[in-house]
Amino acid sequence: MNKKGLIQFRFVELFTGNKISKMYHVVKTEKGVLIAEGNTDSNGLTVWISRDVGDTLYVYGLCCINLA
């Protein structure tokens, strides 16, 4: 039995460090299997993900920012 771990991602703006809420994201395995998708919460956090320790995950994000 493999050891399990919990992970949660937080999206922040690179220059200001501000949390990015409502950011659409996708998390996939190395083989392209979808693990999670959705929008970040008000703290820029994803849902908690339980995976085997050592698994590689790919995280993709798409954020629309209104600069007006």
C-alpha positions as CSV (number, residue, x, y, z in Angstrom):
1,M,0.0,0.0,0.0
2,N,1.4,3.4,-1.0
3,K,1.7,6.2,1.4
4,K,-0.9,9.0,0.8
5,G,-0.5,12.7,1.1
6,L,-2.8,15.7,0.9
7,I,-2.1,18.7,-1.2
8,Q,-3.8,22.0,-1.8
9,F,-2.7,24.7,-4.2
10,R,-2.9,28.5,-3.7
11,F,-2.8,30.8,-6.7
12,V,-1.2,34.3,-6.0
13,E,-0.3,37.2,-8.2
14,L,3.4,37.1,-9.0
15,F,4.3,40.8,-8.2
16,T,1.9,41.7,-5.5
17,G,1.4,38.4,-3.7
18,N,-2.4,38.9,-3.8
19,K,-4.5,35.8,-3.7
20,I,-6.4,35.1,-6.9
21,S,-10.0,34.1,-6.3
22,K,-12.4,32.5,-8.8
23,M,-9.4,31.3,-10.9
24,Y,-10.4,28.4,-13.1
25,H,-7.8,25.6,-12.8
26,V,-7.3,22.0,-13.9
27,V,-5.1,19.3,-12.1
28,K,-4.0,16.3,-14.1
29,T,-1.7,13.3,-13.5
30,E,1.4,12.6,-15.6
31,K,-0.7,10.4,-17.8
32,G,-3.2,13.2,-18.4
33,V,-6.0,11.8,-16.1
34,L,-8.1,14.6,-14.7
35,I,-7.8,14.8,-10.9
36,A,-9.6,18.1,-10.1
37,E,-11.0,21.2,-11.8
38,G,-12.9,24.2,-10.8
39,N,-12.5,27.7,-9.4
40,T,-10.3,28.8,-6.5
41,D,-12.1,30.1,-3.3
42,S,-11.8,33.6,-1.9
43,N,-8.4,32.8,-0.5
44,G,-7.0,31.5,-3.9
45,L,-7.2,27.9,-2.8
46,T,-8.1,24.7,-4.6
47,V,-9.8,21.8,-3.1
48,W,-7.7,19.3,-1.1
49,I,-6.3,16.5,-3.2
50,S,-5.3,13.1,-1.9
51,R,-2.6,11.3,-3.9
52,D,0.2,8.8,-3.5
53,V,3.3,10.4,-2.2
54,G,5.7,11.0,-5.1
55,D,3.0,11.4,-7.7
56,T,3.6,14.1,-10.3
57,L,0.8,16.5,-10.9
58,Y,0.3,19.1,-13.6
59,V,-1.6,22.2,-12.6
60,Y,-3.1,24.5,-15.3
61,G,-4.7,27.9,-14.5
62,L,-6.7,30.4,-16.5
63,C,-7.5,33.7,-15.0
64,C,-9.3,36.6,-16.5
65,I,-8.3,40.0,-15.0
66,N,-10.3,43.1,-15.6
67,L,-7.8,45.9,-15.9
68,A,-10.4,48.7,-16.4
